[in-house]
Amino acid sequence: MSSRRSRQSSVPRITDDQIIDLVSKLRQLLPEISQRRSDKVSASKVLQETCNYIRNLHREVDDLSERLSQLLATIDADSPEAAIIRSLIM
């Protein structure tokens, strides 16, 4: 138990002001929340929307990667277009 306490005390604590600042920054990055007129969005809602937004971005990246791979399969592998597509995938 004392080893747990010593590890916890060595970890810097985040203050309430820092949490408020970070949630505010997240709020500004989220299109759905930043477009709202009201500033009254709970921190839990901001965190929930952040998770949803990141999941959606991952899906979009996967979809675009798949589309690029399909496009690459339909063109000449030695063409300049193929080189551009390969550079986008990597």
C-alpha positions as CSV (number, residue, x, y, z in Angstrom):
1,M,0.0,0.0,0.0
2,S,2.8,2.4,0.8
3,S,4.3,1.8,-2.7
4,R,1.0,2.9,-4.2
5,R,1.1,6.1,-2.2
6,S,4.6,6.8,-3.2
7,R,3.8,6.4,-6.9
8,Q,0.7,8.6,-6.6
9,S,2.6,11.3,-4.8
10,S,5.2,11.4,-7.6
11,V,2.6,11.9,-10.3
12,P,1.9,15.6,-10.8
13,R,-1.7,16.5,-9.9
14,I,-3.9,18.3,-12.5
15,T,-5.8,21.3,-11.0
16,D,-9.4,22.1,-11.6
17,D,-8.4,25.1,-13.6
18,Q,-6.3,23.0,-15.9
19,I,-9.2,20.6,-16.4
20,I,-11.5,23.5,-17.2
21,D,-9.0,24.9,-19.6
22,L,-8.5,21.6,-21.4
23,V,-12.3,21.0,-21.7
24,S,-12.6,24.5,-23.1
25,K,-10.0,23.7,-25.7
26,L,-11.7,20.5,-26.6
27,R,-15.0,22.3,-26.9
28,Q,-13.5,24.7,-29.5
29,L,-12.2,21.7,-31.5
30,L,-15.5,20.0,-31.8
31,P,-17.5,21.2,-34.8
32,E,-20.9,20.1,-33.3
33,I,-20.3,21.9,-30.0
34,S,-18.4,24.9,-31.2
35,Q,-21.2,25.8,-33.6
36,R,-23.8,26.0,-30.8
37,R,-24.8,29.3,-29.5
38,S,-24.9,28.3,-25.9
39,D,-21.7,27.9,-23.8
40,K,-23.6,25.7,-21.4
41,V,-22.2,22.3,-22.3
42,S,-21.1,20.0,-19.5
43,A,-17.6,18.6,-19.3
44,S,-18.9,15.1,-19.6
45,K,-20.8,16.0,-22.8
46,V,-17.6,17.6,-24.2
47,L,-15.7,14.4,-23.4
48,Q,-18.4,12.2,-24.8
49,E,-18.6,14.2,-28.0
50,T,-14.7,14.2,-28.3
51,C,-14.7,10.4,-28.2
52,N,-17.5,10.3,-30.8
53,Y,-15.6,12.7,-33.0
54,I,-12.4,10.8,-32.8
55,R,-14.2,7.5,-33.6
56,N,-15.8,9.2,-36.6
57,L,-12.4,10.5,-37.8
58,H,-10.9,7.0,-37.5
59,R,-13.8,5.7,-39.7
60,E,-13.2,8.4,-42.2
61,V,-9.5,7.7,-42.4
62,D,-10.2,4.0,-42.8
63,D,-12.8,4.7,-45.6
64,L,-10.4,7.0,-47.4
65,S,-7.5,4.6,-47.1
66,E,-9.7,1.9,-48.6
67,R,-10.9,4.1,-51.4
68,L,-7.3,5.1,-52.2
69,S,-6.3,1.4,-52.2
70,Q,-9.1,0.6,-54.6
71,L,-8.1,3.5,-56.9
72,L,-4.5,2.4,-56.8
73,A,-5.6,-1.1,-57.9
74,T,-7.3,0.3,-61.0
75,I,-4.4,2.4,-62.4
76,D,-1.0,1.6,-63.9
77,A,1.4,0.9,-61.0
78,D,4.2,2.9,-62.6
79,S,2.2,6.0,-63.4
80,P,2.7,9.3,-61.6
81,E,-0.8,9.1,-60.3
82,A,0.0,5.8,-58.6
83,A,3.1,7.3,-57.0
84,I,0.9,10.1,-55.5
85,I,-1.6,7.7,-54.2
86,R,1.1,5.5,-52.7
87,S,2.5,8.5,-50.9
88,L,-0.9,9.4,-49.5
89,I,-1.4,5.9,-48.2
90,M,2.0,5.6,-46.4
